[in-house]
């Protein structure tokens, strides 16, 4: 195994009803003018109670017909699909598409060049909107070439939508870096546009088996949704500089090249991690279904320091 960085339908139902035993009828039967001894009356009461019990048991044990079962299953599947659709529509506007490009060596302009004809695309990745001020969180390895650039030719393009659904592209400037945790913060100029930040969750109370969703741009295909479960917790994975990232989240939601930096989301639409890497079958580049995300609790502790100081807390002194 190699570990790779993943730079109107009518609804109806059928019900069966059983007329319940009417206790008043029993009372009337016991109130006829003919004399009835105490023993006979006790038998009538016992018989009436037995009918009530039998009707209750019969109703509770009634099994669904095949048609009812099929309708119930179809309704359940449609509800799940609707939840997934709503979740994607609610969270995808917070996800950004990142392109690393290298300008031609003949270029002497310091301005960002939107013309890609002569620019070389070095790689693509994902990220998400951290706040309304234009801060973007992604993986360090997604923008590592820009971070280590000494030629001045590396650029980072960030493509996203505003709250009105209008897509635009801006240059991303590095604000802070944390290679140890494979995290980076970029800043774009919003120019009055309103952005939609992610809703932050917590990774502290995650449970193996719960559903999770990854949104990103695998292989350059923007706004791709993959679905899976939390497969494991407390994993340890290598960071780009060879150190260890602890408490990583393992998932079988597909995380491929280009997904790196995108959010891992729970069923409530809360971001619980940052997608970062996957194990691939040796020589194939294909995901093995063992994928990892940086826990959001680590991100929440780190990002504010990256925004204010440009480096993680541990590196400030």
Secondary structure, DSSP 8 states (H G I E B T S, - for coil): -EEEE-----------------HHHHHHHTTSSS---HHHHHHHHHHHHHHHHHHHHHHHT----HHHHHHHHHHHHHHHHHHHHHHHHHHGGGEEEEEEEE--TT----S-----TT-EEEEEEEEEE-STT-EEEE-GGGSHHHHT-SSS-EEEEEEEE-TTS-EEEEE-EEEEEEGGGTEEEEE---TT------EE--STT--TT-EEEEEE-GGG-SSEEEEEEEEEEEEEEE-TTS-EEEEEEEE-S---TT-TT-EEE-TTSEEEEEEEEEEE-TTT--EEEEEEEEEHHHHHHHHHHHHHHSB-GGG--
